[in-house]
Amino acid sequence: IQALNDKNVAFIYHQDAKSMVENSHAFEAFLCGLTAFLKYKNLVEPRPKNFPKTEAWIDFPVKGVKL
């Protein structure tokens, strides 16, 4: 969390960082929001061409993403 703040990837108040450390739901919500932002910016890996359509695809950042 501190590294994201230090590298200006996200601005996180100290109290919010503390909440994410103490509460896994808060951390998960932060990751979901960050992933949604990356998807909006087209910075997530695309769904593979032959990936089964009946299966869910979980978005994750492209390798070496730079914000």
OpenMM code with the backbone's topology and positions (N, CA, C; nanometers):
from openmm import Vec3, app, unit

residues = "ILE GLN ALA LEU ASN ASP LYS ASN VAL ALA PHE ILE TYR HIS GLN ASP ALA LYS SER MET VAL GLU ASN SER HIS ALA PHE GLU ALA PHE LEU CYS GLY LEU THR ALA PHE LEU LYS TYR LYS ASN LEU VAL GLU PRO ARG PRO LYS ASN PHE PRO LYS THR GLU ALA TRP ILE ASP PHE PRO VAL LYS GLY VAL LYS LEU".split()
positions = [
    Vec3(0.0834, -0.1182, 0.0000),
    Vec3(0.0000, 0.0000, 0.0000),
    Vec3(0.0882, 0.1249, 0.0000),
    Vec3(0.1905, 0.1229, 0.0811),
    Vec3(0.2804, 0.2383, 0.0882),
    Vec3(0.3536, 0.2584, -0.0445),
    Vec3(0.3910, 0.1478, -0.1102),
    Vec3(0.4615, 0.1582, -0.2386),
    Vec3(0.3724, 0.2241, -0.3442),
    Vec3(0.2436, 0.1918, -0.3453),
    Vec3(0.1512, 0.2552, -0.4400),
    Vec3(0.1430, 0.4047, -0.4144),
    Vec3(0.1436, 0.4405, -0.2892),
    Vec3(0.1400, 0.5815, -0.2516),
    Vec3(0.2711, 0.6507, -0.2893),
    Vec3(0.3835, 0.5870, -0.2584),
    Vec3(0.5151, 0.6446, -0.2865),
    Vec3(0.5391, 0.6654, -0.4360),
    Vec3(0.4862, 0.5748, -0.5186),
    Vec3(0.5071, 0.5828, -0.6636),
    Vec3(0.3966, 0.6611, -0.7339),
    Vec3(0.3124, 0.7276, -0.6561),
    Vec3(0.2024, 0.8089, -0.7095),
    Vec3(0.1057, 0.7301, -0.7974),
    Vec3(0.0899, 0.6018, -0.7673),
    Vec3(-0.0099, 0.5213, -0.8374),
    Vec3(-0.1475, 0.5529, -0.7802),
    Vec3(-0.1522, 0.5714, -0.6502),
    Vec3(-0.2773, 0.6046, -0.5825),
    Vec3(-0.2456, 0.6914, -0.4618),
    Vec3(-0.3332, 0.7874, -0.4355),
    Vec3(-0.3187, 0.8664, -0.3139),
    Vec3(-0.4021, 0.7986, -0.2069),
    Vec3(-0.3374, 0.7565, -0.0997),
    Vec3(-0.4065, 0.6839, 0.0065),
    Vec3(-0.3762, 0.7526, 0.1389),
    Vec3(-0.4812, 0.7992, 0.2045),
    Vec3(-0.4634, 0.8580, 0.3368),
    Vec3(-0.4137, 0.7513, 0.4339),
    Vec3(-0.3380, 0.7953, 0.5340),
    Vec3(-0.2831, 0.7029, 0.6338),
    Vec3(-0.3944, 0.6204, 0.6990),
    Vec3(-0.5043, 0.6853, 0.7342),
    Vec3(-0.6147, 0.6138, 0.7993),
    Vec3(-0.6755, 0.5093, 0.7058),
    Vec3(-0.6842, 0.5401, 0.5760),
    Vec3(-0.7371, 0.4436, 0.4795),
    Vec3(-0.6426, 0.3253, 0.4634),
    Vec3(-0.5126, 0.3526, 0.4605),
    Vec3(-0.4145, 0.2440, 0.4513),
    Vec3(-0.4248, 0.1552, 0.5742),
    Vec3(-0.4399, 0.2164, 0.6899),
    Vec3(-0.4543, 0.1401, 0.8142),
    Vec3(-0.5791, 0.0525, 0.8076),
    Vec3(-0.6885, 0.1068, 0.7550),
    Vec3(-0.8124, 0.0293, 0.7408),
    Vec3(-0.7927, -0.0903, 0.6485),
    Vec3(-0.7177, -0.0702, 0.5396),
    Vec3(-0.6940, -0.1805, 0.4460),
    Vec3(-0.6074, -0.2894, 0.5073),
    Vec3(-0.5151, -0.2521, 0.5935),
    Vec3(-0.4305, -0.3506, 0.6611),
    Vec3(-0.5128, -0.4293, 0.7621),
    Vec3(-0.6008, -0.3604, 0.8319),
    Vec3(-0.6787, -0.4238, 0.9382),
    Vec3(-0.8020, -0.4974, 0.8875),
    Vec3(-0.8504, -0.4621, 0.7693),
    Vec3(-0.9751, -0.5183, 0.7194),
    Vec3(-0.9560, -0.5651, 0.5755),
    Vec3(-0.9579, -0.6952, 0.5560),
    Vec3(-0.9340, -0.7499, 0.4217),
    Vec3(-1.0420, -0.7069, 0.3227),
    Vec3(-1.1638, -0.6804, 0.3700),
    Vec3(-1.2701, -0.6355, 0.2796),
    Vec3(-1.2389, -0.4968, 0.2228),
    Vec3(-1.1815, -0.4115, 0.3053),
    Vec3(-1.1435, -0.2778, 0.2583),
    Vec3(-1.0325, -0.2881, 0.1540),
    Vec3(-0.9354, -0.3759, 0.1774),
    Vec3(-0.8264, -0.3948, 0.0818),
    Vec3(-0.8796, -0.4512, -0.0496),
    Vec3(-0.9695, -0.5484, -0.0400),
    Vec3(-1.0274, -0.6078, -0.1603),
    Vec3(-1.1070, -0.5035, -0.2393),
    Vec3(-1.1798, -0.4180, -0.1699),
    Vec3(-1.2555, -0.3119, -0.2370),
    Vec3(-1.1609, -0.2163, -0.3097),
    Vec3(-1.0483, -0.1839, -0.2468),
    Vec3(-0.9494, -0.0973, -0.3110),
    Vec3(-0.8955, -0.1636, -0.4381),
    Vec3(-0.8620, -0.2924, -0.4298),
    Vec3(-0.8105, -0.3635, -0.5477),
    Vec3(-0.9143, -0.3699, -0.6593),
    Vec3(-1.0399, -0.3895, -0.6235),
    Vec3(-1.1462, -0.3914, -0.7248),
    Vec3(-1.1577, -0.2559, -0.7943),
    Vec3(-1.1517, -0.1501, -0.7163),
    Vec3(-1.1580, -0.0157, -0.7740),
    Vec3(-1.0389, 0.0134, -0.8635),
    Vec3(-0.9204, -0.0257, -0.8194),
    Vec3(-0.7996, -0.0047, -0.8998),
    Vec3(-0.8071, -0.0848, -1.0298),
    Vec3(-0.8549, -0.2082, -1.0213),
    Vec3(-0.8682, -0.2919, -1.1407),
    Vec3(-0.9708, -0.2327, -1.2370),
    Vec3(-1.0811, -0.1813, -1.1845),
    Vec3(-1.1827, -0.1182, -1.2698),
    Vec3(-1.1243, 0.0035, -1.3411),
    Vec3(-1.0446, 0.0822, -1.2702),
    Vec3(-0.9795, 0.1983, -1.3318),
    Vec3(-0.8846, 0.1530, -1.4428),
    Vec3(-0.8054, 0.0482, -1.4166),
    Vec3(-0.7123, -0.0027, -1.5173),
    Vec3(-0.7874, -0.0556, -1.6390),
    Vec3(-0.9007, -0.1209, -1.6161),
    Vec3(-0.9806, -0.1704, -1.7289),
    Vec3(-1.0319, -0.0523, -1.8120),
    Vec3(-1.0785, 0.0526, -1.7471),
    Vec3(-1.1263, 0.1728, -1.8154),
    Vec3(-1.0157, 0.2326, -1.9029),
    Vec3(-0.8923, 0.2258, -1.8556),
    Vec3(-0.7773, 0.2791, -1.9287),
    Vec3(-0.7169, 0.1765, -2.0257),
    Vec3(-0.7813, 0.0615, -2.0432),
    Vec3(-0.7329, -0.0475, -2.1294),
    Vec3(-0.5936, -0.0946, -2.0883),
    Vec3(-0.5720, -0.1071, -1.9584),
    Vec3(-0.4431, -0.1518, -1.9058),
    Vec3(-0.4538, -0.2874, -1.8376),
    Vec3(-0.5510, -0.3692, -1.8831),
    Vec3(-0.5642, -0.5060, -1.8337),
    Vec3(-0.5434, -0.6020, -1.9506),
    Vec3(-0.5042, -0.7232, -1.9169),
    Vec3(-0.4840, -0.8248, -2.0206),
    Vec3(-0.6170, -0.8562, -2.0886),
    Vec3(-0.6176, -0.8684, -2.2207),
    Vec3(-0.7425, -0.9018, -2.2898),
    Vec3(-0.7804, -1.0481, -2.2664),
    Vec3(-0.9078, -1.0749, -2.2788),
    Vec3(-0.9561, -1.2131, -2.2687),
    Vec3(-0.8965, -1.2903, -2.3865),
    Vec3(-0.8344, -1.4050, -2.3608),
    Vec3(-0.7748, -1.4819, -2.4709),
    Vec3(-0.8793, -1.5190, -2.5764),
    Vec3(-0.8372, -1.5204, -2.6999),
    Vec3(-0.9257, -1.5450, -2.8139),
    Vec3(-1.0047, -1.6752, -2.7990),
    Vec3(-0.9393, -1.7821, -2.7605),
    Vec3(-1.0045, -1.9130, -2.7528),
    Vec3(-1.0510, -1.9489, -2.6121),
    Vec3(-1.0571, -1.8521, -2.5220),
    Vec3(-1.1031, -1.8783, -2.3857),
    Vec3(-1.2518, -1.9117, -2.3912),
    Vec3(-1.2953, -2.0181, -2.3233),
    Vec3(-1.4370, -2.0579, -2.3305),
    Vec3(-1.5311, -1.9440, -2.2901),
    Vec3(-1.6326, -1.9207, -2.3720),
    Vec3(-1.7268, -1.8115, -2.3457),
    Vec3(-1.8113, -1.8365, -2.2213),
    Vec3(-1.8248, -1.9626, -2.1822),
    Vec3(-1.9056, -1.9950, -2.0644),
    Vec3(-1.8285, -1.9774, -1.9338),
    Vec3(-1.6993, -1.9504, -1.9432),
    Vec3(-1.6162, -1.9325, -1.8241),
    Vec3(-1.5941, -1.7842, -1.7962),
    Vec3(-1.5818, -1.7531, -1.6685),
    Vec3(-1.5570, -1.6138, -1.6284),
    Vec3(-1.4099, -1.5789, -1.6501),
    Vec3(-1.3850, -1.4555, -1.6896),
    Vec3(-1.2488, -1.4053, -1.7069),
    Vec3(-1.2254, -1.2975, -1.6026),
    Vec3(-1.1184, -1.3086, -1.5278),
    Vec3(-1.0856, -1.2099, -1.4254),
    Vec3(-0.9812, -1.1150, -1.4827),
    Vec3(-1.0128, -0.9870, -1.4813),
    Vec3(-0.9185, -0.8870, -1.5318),
    Vec3(-0.7993, -0.8739, -1.4383),
    Vec3(-0.6825, -0.8573, -1.4981),
    Vec3(-0.5609, -0.8308, -1.4211),
    Vec3(-0.4716, -0.7407, -1.5050),
    Vec3(-0.3881, -0.6600, -1.4390),
    Vec3(-0.3076, -0.5606, -1.5109),
    Vec3(-0.2118, -0.6231, -1.6119),
    Vec3(-0.1868, -0.5492, -1.7190),
    Vec3(-0.0864, -0.5924, -1.8159),
    Vec3(0.0505, -0.5898, -1.7481),
    Vec3(0.1401, -0.6707, -1.7966),
    Vec3(0.2739, -0.6764, -1.7388),
    Vec3(0.3446, -0.5424, -1.7618),
    Vec3(0.4055, -0.4929, -1.6580),
    Vec3(0.4803, -0.3683, -1.6683),
    Vec3(0.3938, -0.2443, -1.6826),
    Vec3(0.2712, -0.2506, -1.6320),
    Vec3(0.1808, -0.1353, -1.6437),
    Vec3(0.2451, -0.0122, -1.5805),
    Vec3(0.2344, 0.0992, -1.6513),
    Vec3(0.2893, 0.2261, -1.6029),
    Vec3(0.1744, 0.3256, -1.5956),
    Vec3(0.1552, 0.3826, -1.4800),
    Vec3(0.0462, 0.4791, -1.4618),
    Vec3(0.0991, 0.6196, -1.4565),
] * unit.nanometer
topology = app.Topology()
chain = topology.addChain("A")
for resn in residues:
    res = topology.addResidue(resn, chain)
    for name in ("N", "CA", "C"):
        topology.addAtom(name, app.Element.getBySymbol(name[0]), res)
